Amino acid sequence: MSSVQVSSKPRLRPRTFAAWSGLVIFETLAQAAMKAGGAALSGLPFGRAFVVAAVGEPLVLVGAVGYLLSFAAWMMILDRVPLSRGFPMSSIVTLAIVSASVLFFGEVVDGWRLCGIGLILGGLFLMGDESE
């Protein structure tokens, strides 16, 4: 009698994958929109006029919506993943935000910053999955 060996590793469920994807997309959108919206407000000193202008700035509003959607994605993740695993994994957003800053704002990423990103990703790899 032969037995079939079944992997004991947990699989990433479609809803959990969608929540992680949403977190990366919406958080990156929020950060990029706030950066662009902030640039549009850069000439105003902080005060009442700044707040009124910020509330009326479309990119700031897009950023706020991005934050709300990333919050919803994060709540879905925390419902499915232990905090001790989910929070470190959320640093994957860093890679997306750095990529967006290079693509959309022409920011330069030097070797030290790349090294730091590599260390973060290496740390996530070393954490492994929960089945180990």
C-alpha positions as CSV (number, residue, x, y, z in Angstrom):
1,M,0.0,0.0,0.0
2,S,1.5,3.3,-1.0
3,S,0.9,6.5,0.7
4,V,0.8,9.9,-0.8
5,Q,2.8,12.5,1.0
6,V,1.0,15.8,1.5
7,S,2.9,19.0,2.1
8,S,2.3,20.4,5.5
9,K,3.2,23.9,4.5
10,P,0.3,26.3,4.6
11,R,-0.9,27.7,1.3
12,L,-1.5,31.3,0.8
13,R,-5.3,31.6,0.3
14,P,-6.6,33.7,-2.5
15,R,-8.2,36.2,-0.1
16,T,-5.1,36.5,1.9
17,F,-3.0,37.0,-1.3
18,A,-5.5,39.7,-2.4
19,A,-5.2,41.4,1.0
20,W,-1.4,41.5,0.8
21,S,-1.5,42.7,-2.8
22,G,-4.0,45.4,-1.8
23,L,-1.8,46.5,1.1
24,V,1.2,46.9,-1.2
25,I,-0.8,48.7,-4.0
26,F,-2.9,51.0,-1.7
27,E,0.0,51.9,0.6
28,T,2.2,52.7,-2.3
29,L,-0.5,54.7,-4.0
30,A,-1.1,56.6,-0.7
31,Q,2.6,57.5,-0.2
32,A,3.1,58.5,-3.9
33,A,-0.1,60.6,-4.0
34,M,0.8,62.3,-0.7
35,K,4.3,63.1,-2.0
36,A,2.9,64.6,-5.2
37,G,0.1,66.4,-3.3
38,G,2.6,67.8,-0.8
39,A,4.7,69.1,-3.6
40,A,1.7,71.0,-4.9
41,L,1.3,72.6,-1.5
42,S,5.0,73.3,-0.9
43,G,4.7,77.1,-1.1
44,L,2.2,77.4,1.6
45,P,3.2,77.8,5.3
46,F,1.5,75.4,7.6
47,G,-1.7,76.9,9.0
48,R,-5.4,77.2,8.2
49,A,-4.8,78.1,4.5
50,F,-2.5,75.1,4.2
51,V,-5.1,72.7,5.6
52,V,-7.9,74.2,3.4
53,A,-5.7,73.8,0.4
54,A,-4.7,70.3,1.3
55,V,-8.3,69.2,1.7
56,G,-9.0,70.6,-1.8
57,E,-5.9,69.1,-3.4
58,P,-7.0,66.0,-5.5
59,L,-3.7,64.2,-4.9
60,V,-4.0,64.5,-1.1
61,L,-7.5,63.1,-1.4
62,V,-6.3,60.2,-3.5
63,G,-3.6,59.6,-0.8
64,A,-6.2,59.6,2.0
65,V,-8.3,57.1,0.1
66,G,-5.2,55.0,-0.4
67,Y,-4.6,55.1,3.3
68,L,-8.2,54.0,4.0
69,L,-8.0,51.1,1.6
70,S,-4.6,50.0,2.9
71,F,-6.1,50.1,6.4
72,A,-8.9,47.8,5.2
73,A,-6.4,45.4,3.6
74,W,-4.3,45.4,6.8
75,M,-7.3,44.6,8.9
76,M,-8.0,41.6,6.6
77,I,-4.4,40.5,6.9
78,L,-4.4,40.7,10.7
79,D,-7.6,38.6,10.7
80,R,-5.7,35.8,8.9
81,V,-2.1,36.1,9.9
82,P,-0.5,36.3,13.4
83,L,0.8,39.8,14.1
84,S,4.3,38.5,14.8
85,R,4.4,37.3,11.2
86,G,2.3,40.0,9.5
87,F,4.0,43.1,10.8
88,P,7.5,42.1,9.6
89,M,6.1,41.0,6.2
90,S,4.4,44.4,5.8
91,S,7.9,45.8,5.2
92,I,7.6,44.4,1.7
93,V,5.8,47.7,1.0
94,T,9.1,49.4,1.3
95,L,10.3,47.9,-1.9
96,A,7.2,49.0,-3.8
97,I,7.5,52.6,-2.4
98,V,11.2,52.9,-3.2
99,S,10.4,51.6,-6.8
100,A,7.6,54.2,-7.1
101,S,9.9,57.0,-5.9
102,V,12.4,56.1,-8.5
103,L,9.9,55.7,-11.4
104,F,7.6,58.7,-10.6
105,F,9.8,61.2,-8.8
106,G,13.2,60.5,-10.3
107,E,14.7,59.8,-6.9
108,V,18.1,58.1,-6.8
109,V,18.7,55.0,-4.7
110,D,22.3,54.7,-3.7
111,G,24.2,51.6,-2.8
112,W,23.6,52.0,1.0
113,R,19.8,52.3,0.5
114,L,19.9,49.2,-1.8
115,C,21.9,47.4,0.8
116,G,19.3,48.3,3.5
117,I,16.5,47.1,1.3
118,G,18.4,43.9,0.7
119,L,18.9,43.4,4.5
120,I,15.1,43.8,5.1
121,L,14.2,41.3,2.3
122,G,16.9,39.0,3.6
123,G,15.5,39.2,7.1
124,L,12.0,38.3,5.7
125,F,13.5,35.3,3.9
126,L,15.3,34.1,7.1
127,M,12.1,34.3,9.1
128,G,10.8,31.5,6.9
129,D,7.2,30.4,7.2
130,E,5.3,29.4,10.3
131,S,5.5,25.7,9.6
132,E,9.2,25.6,10.3
